[in-house]
Amino acid sequence: MTFIRVDVHHRTHTCPADPEPHPYDTHRRIVAVVDGGPCRKPVTIRSGDTIACGRHEPVVRQCPACRVTVIEHSVTATFTGHHGPQHPTAVTTGVAA
């Protein structure tokens, strides 16, 4: 089984459409890859060539070496503030912002 370890970072904000903090940008960085090795059940395709079962078969029929598992190593978030014409809690004084 191939394991891919990733770090996930969300950038969150509030906006006029949704005053609750919500993610607007997500970055994933691959930290490590542990290869599962060569395919144990190669598949013969129409042209007569053999390919790894992971390139042809659905996940439930793939051999253990071709299956891929993604592991979230760490998940972080950065709140970048309110994005919009003005902050929703600001008091209007009649002066243009």
Order of alpha helices (4+ residues) and beta strands (2+ residues): beta-beta-beta-beta-beta
